[in-house]
Amino acid sequence: MSDTTPDRTHTDTAAQDVETQGGDRAQYGMCAALAGLGIILLVNSAQLAPVASTNDSLGPKVIPTVLGILLLITSVFYAVDIHRGGVGAADEGEDVDLSAKADWKTVGLLVVIFAASAAFMEPLGWVIAGTLLFSGSAYALGNRHVIRGLLVGLAISLATFYAFAIGLGVNLPAGILQGIL
């Protein structure tokens, strides 16, 4: 049971390979995405109408503006680090087999479960749709205890329903359980 794949996580060859190729283009894409998100935040915060209030001296523009500026600064520092040959360290605690193929059946099942719960949210309500979402996701990810999955999904859905309703004052759709919950 020996692995013949060479371990490149503790050598400088991975960094040298990326450096000779002109940097990792995928990482530059992440820099562009961060910069784009920062620009979107800055543009949208500039379009906010000024609010004159004695209770709020800062107004609604401050936080998105600060976050937009911080995202732009982060993307610049990240791009400089990539250009200098910075390579992220490999995750040492993960036991992911990089040579294994993607499990598209599980991904497809999760997409179907998510879409179904979104479609059933209004007619059935959050508690039933959430129960299907949580228990269906657990099933798709390998849980074969259907009854236990449904009970845990129901508990999570009820807990989040009441946490939103009582704790935050946000009413999630009750659907067919209107008047019962």
SULSUL-V430485 format. One record per run of one state. SS is the DSSP state (hx for helix, st for strand, lp for the rest). FROM is the first residue (numbers start at 0). LEN is the number of residues. If there is no record, write none. Layout:
# SULSUL-V430485
ss=<SS | SS>
from=<FROM | FROM>
len=<LEN | LEN>
This chain:
# SULSUL-V430485
ss=<lp | hx | lp | hx | lp | hx | lp | hx | lp | hx | lp | hx | lp | hx | lp | hx | lp>
from=<0 | 12 | 20 | 24 | 46 | 60 | 83 | 103 | 119 | 120 | 124 | 125 | 140 | 145 | 168 | 174 | 177>
len=<12 | 8 | 4 | 22 | 14 | 23 | 20 | 16 | 1 | 4 | 1 | 15 | 5 | 23 | 6 | 3 | 4>
